[in-house]
Amino acid sequence: MMDYSTFTDEALETRLKDLRQDHADLDAAIQALAATAVPDLIVIGRLKRKKLALKDEIARIEDVLNPDIIA
């Protein structure tokens, strides 16, 4: 796990933007694979785990950027 406390807000915002795009790309890939005649469930599972890891990292960065907000 990365320590984001040393990053500037600008760097975190850039990283957050990239992660959100990657998350959206994985979502599109999962949907496309699921729509095939014979979906590869192993690949879909792997992509879903990567997507979840991205979501967790996004949440960690958002917590650093907005420490006063209680989830």
C-alpha positions, 0 to 999 in steps of 0.5 A, a space after each residue: 500500500 502506498 503512503 499518499 501523505 507525501 504527495 501534493 494535492 495536484 499529484 493526487 488529483 492527477 492520480 485519482 483521475 487516472 485511476 477513475 479512467 482505469 476503473 471505467 475502462 475495466 468496467 467497459 471490458 467486463 461488460 463486453 466480455 460478459 456480453 460474448 456468447 461464451 464469456 470467460 468467467 476466469 478473465 472476468 473474475 480477474 478484471 473484477 478483482 482489479 477493478 475492486 483494487 482500483 476502487 479501494 485505491 481511489 477511496 484511499 486517495 479521496 480520504 487523503 484529499 478530504 480528511 474531514 469527511 466521514 464516510 
